[in-house]
């Protein structure tokens, strides 16, 4: 699968490396320009540094790994139409306070900004070191670390779930961008929670019953 990655910090660069290691092609972009990513591309030949708009055009799936507070710098919304957009952003201010978004989740606001995109919230709850080091494709899915995902498009979630499996984690569906997205926000029950897929699915089931 061709994947565009916007953001080359810890999460973006780590995810890009994992994706190419399992055979995906990746176009990656940051606000400093392609030249700033030369070292990353030299070590990982299947990664191509590009401008942000080109990364979106390249990807069947696009990972958003920039600061949420900078989301207005994303390329034109029309470029995202029809694409699966994985929102790995968290709503922090520059001094790392959690933003007050009222009744909305951060991914609902992303979906509002990119109305033609198929938005899935994922890869936002896990420390980047865990993402880098703890994928175990050799383990049964139930024993792998959980990667949580939320969204309103079942087919898009299924594609992201397969990507999660490819890199050695277990996908755990928390629900819609509203209810499920809230379970993945900073301070929520699953944020920075490193548990097995089996445990996570049971916890989601319990929470669903209690709502």
C-alpha positions as CSV (number, residue, x, y, z in Angstrom):
1,X,0.0,0.0,0.0
2,X,1.2,3.5,-0.8
3,X,1.2,5.6,2.4
4,X,1.7,9.3,2.9
5,X,3.0,10.5,6.2
6,X,2.7,14.1,7.3
7,X,5.1,14.8,10.1
8,X,8.6,13.4,10.6
9,X,8.9,13.6,14.4
10,X,9.1,10.6,16.7
11,X,5.7,9.1,15.8
12,X,5.8,9.9,12.1
13,X,9.3,8.7,11.4
14,X,8.8,5.6,13.5
15,X,5.6,4.7,11.8
16,X,7.1,5.3,8.4
17,X,10.0,3.0,9.2
18,X,7.6,0.3,10.4
19,X,5.5,0.6,7.3
20,X,8.4,0.2,4.9
21,X,9.8,-2.7,6.8
22,X,6.6,-4.7,6.0
23,X,6.7,-3.7,2.4
24,X,4.7,-0.5,2.0
25,X,5.9,2.5,0.0
26,X,6.0,5.7,2.0
27,X,6.2,9.4,1.0
28,X,7.0,11.5,4.0
29,X,6.8,15.3,4.5
30,X,7.4,17.9,7.1
31,X,7.3,21.6,7.2
32,X,11.1,22.0,6.9
33,X,11.1,20.5,3.4
34,X,12.4,17.3,1.8
35,X,16.1,18.2,2.2
36,X,15.7,17.9,5.9
37,X,14.7,14.3,5.6
38,X,17.7,13.2,3.5
39,X,19.2,11.1,6.4
40,X,16.0,9.3,7.0
41,X,15.6,8.4,3.3
42,X,19.2,7.3,3.0
43,X,18.7,4.7,5.7
44,X,15.3,3.6,4.4
45,X,15.3,3.5,0.6
46,X,11.5,2.9,0.3
47,X,10.9,6.2,2.0
48,X,10.7,9.3,-0.4
49,X,10.9,12.8,1.1
50,X,8.4,15.1,-0.6
51,X,6.4,18.3,0.0
52,X,3.2,17.8,2.1
53,X,0.7,18.1,-0.8
54,X,2.7,15.4,-2.7
55,X,2.6,13.1,0.3
56,X,-1.2,13.3,0.3
57,X,-1.5,12.8,-3.4
58,X,0.8,9.7,-3.1
59,X,-1.0,8.0,-0.4
60,X,-3.9,5.6,-0.5
61,X,-3.7,6.1,3.3
62,X,-2.3,9.3,4.9
63,X,-1.0,9.4,8.4
64,X,-1.3,12.7,10.2
65,X,1.5,13.0,12.7
66,X,1.9,16.7,13.1
67,X,0.9,18.7,16.3
68,X,-2.9,19.0,16.4
69,X,-2.5,22.7,17.1
70,X,-0.9,23.0,13.6
71,X,-3.6,21.2,11.7
72,X,-4.6,24.3,9.8
73,X,-1.3,24.0,8.0
74,X,-2.5,20.8,6.3
75,X,-2.7,20.8,2.5
76,X,-6.0,21.7,0.8
77,X,-8.9,19.6,2.1
78,X,-9.8,18.5,-1.4
79,X,-6.5,16.5,-1.7
80,X,-7.7,14.2,1.0
81,X,-11.0,13.3,-0.7
82,X,-11.6,9.6,-0.7
83,X,-8.4,8.8,1.2
84,X,-8.1,7.0,4.5
85,X,-6.7,9.5,6.9
86,X,-5.2,8.1,10.1
87,X,-5.3,10.8,12.8
88,X,-2.4,10.2,15.2
89,X,-2.6,13.7,16.6
90,X,-3.4,14.7,20.2
91,X,-5.0,18.1,21.2
92,X,-2.1,19.6,23.2
93,X,-1.2,23.3,23.4
94,X,2.4,24.3,22.8
95,X,3.1,24.0,26.5
96,X,1.5,20.6,26.7
97,X,-1.8,21.4,28.3
98,X,-4.8,19.5,26.9
99,X,-7.0,21.8,24.8
100,X,-10.7,22.3,25.7
101,X,-12.6,21.1,22.6
102,X,-16.0,21.3,24.2
103,X,-18.2,18.4,23.2
104,X,-16.1,17.4,20.2
105,X,-13.3,15.0,20.0
106,X,-10.1,16.0,18.2
107,X,-10.8,13.5,15.4
108,X,-14.3,14.9,14.9
109,X,-12.7,18.3,14.3
110,X,-10.2,16.7,11.8
111,X,-13.1,15.1,10.0
112,X,-14.9,18.4,9.9
113,X,-11.8,20.0,8.4
114,X,-11.3,17.2,5.8
115,X,-15.0,16.4,4.9
116,X,-14.1,14.1,2.0
117,X,-11.6,12.0,4.0
118,X,-12.3,8.7,5.7
119,X,-10.9,9.5,9.1
120,X,-9.7,6.9,11.6
121,X,-8.2,7.7,14.9
122,X,-5.2,5.5,15.6
123,X,-1.5,5.5,16.8
124,X,-2.2,8.4,19.2
125,X,-2.3,6.6,22.5
126,X,1.0,4.7,22.4
127,X,4.5,6.0,23.3
128,X,6.7,6.2,20.3
129,X,9.3,3.9,21.8
130,X,6.7,1.2,22.4
131,X,5.6,1.6,18.8
132,X,9.2,1.3,17.7
133,X,10.2,-1.7,19.8
134,X,7.2,-3.7,20.9
135,X,5.6,-5.0,17.7
136,X,5.6,-8.8,17.6
137,X,4.1,-10.3,14.5
138,X,5.2,-13.7,15.6
139,X,2.8,-13.6,18.6
140,X,-0.9,-14.5,18.5
141,X,-2.9,-11.4,18.0
142,X,-4.5,-11.6,21.4
143,X,-1.1,-11.4,23.1
144,X,0.3,-8.4,21.1
145,X,0.2,-4.9,22.5
146,X,-3.1,-3.1,21.5
147,X,-3.3,-0.3,19.1
148,X,-6.7,1.5,19.5
149,X,-8.7,2.8,16.6
150,X,-11.9,4.7,16.2
151,X,-13.9,5.8,13.2
152,X,-17.2,6.1,11.4
153,X,-16.2,4.2,8.3
154,X,-16.1,0.4,8.9
155,X,-14.1,-0.3,5.7
156,X,-11.5,2.3,6.5
157,X,-11.2,0.9,10.0
158,X,-10.6,-2.5,8.5
159,X,-7.8,-1.3,6.3
160,X,-6.1,0.4,9.3
161,X,-6.6,-2.7,11.4
162,X,-4.8,-4.7,8.8
163,X,-1.9,-2.2,8.9
164,X,-1.7,-2.5,12.6
165,X,-1.5,-6.3,12.3
166,X,1.2,-6.0,9.6
167,X,3.5,-4.2,12.0
168,X,3.0,-6.6,14.9
169,X,0.3,-5.1,17.0
170,X,-3.4,-6.0,17.7
171,X,-6.1,-3.6,16.5
172,X,-8.8,-2.7,19.1
173,X,-11.9,-0.9,17.8
174,X,-13.1,1.6,20.4
175,X,-16.1,2.8,18.3
176,X,-17.1,5.9,16.5
177,X,-15.1,9.2,16.2
178,X,-17.3,10.6,19.0
179,X,-17.6,7.8,21.6
180,X,-14.5,5.8,20.6
181,X,-12.4,8.9,19.9
182,X,-13.2,10.1,23.4
183,X,-11.8,6.8,24.8
184,X,-8.4,7.6,23.1
185,X,-8.0,11.3,24.1
186,X,-5.3,12.4,26.5
187,X,-6.4,11.6,30.1
188,X,-8.8,8.9,28.9
189,X,-8.9,5.3,30.0
190,X,-6.7,4.1,27.1
191,X,-4.3,6.9,26.7
192,X,-0.7,5.7,27.2
193,X,-2.2,2.4,28.4
194,X,0.0,-0.5,27.3
195,X,-2.0,-3.7,27.5
196,X,-2.6,-6.8,25.5
197,X,-5.1,-6.9,22.7
198,X,-7.2,-9.4,24.6
199,X,-7.3,-7.2,27.7
200,X,-8.1,-4.1,25.7
201,X,-11.0,-5.8,23.8
202,X,-12.5,-7.0,27.1
203,X,-12.2,-3.5,28.6
204,X,-13.9,-1.9,25.5
205,X,-16.7,-4.5,25.9
206,X,-17.2,-3.6,29.5
207,X,-17.3,0.1,28.8
208,X,-19.8,-0.5,26.0
209,X,-22.1,-2.4,28.4
210,X,-21.9,0.4,31.0
211,X,-22.7,3.2,28.6
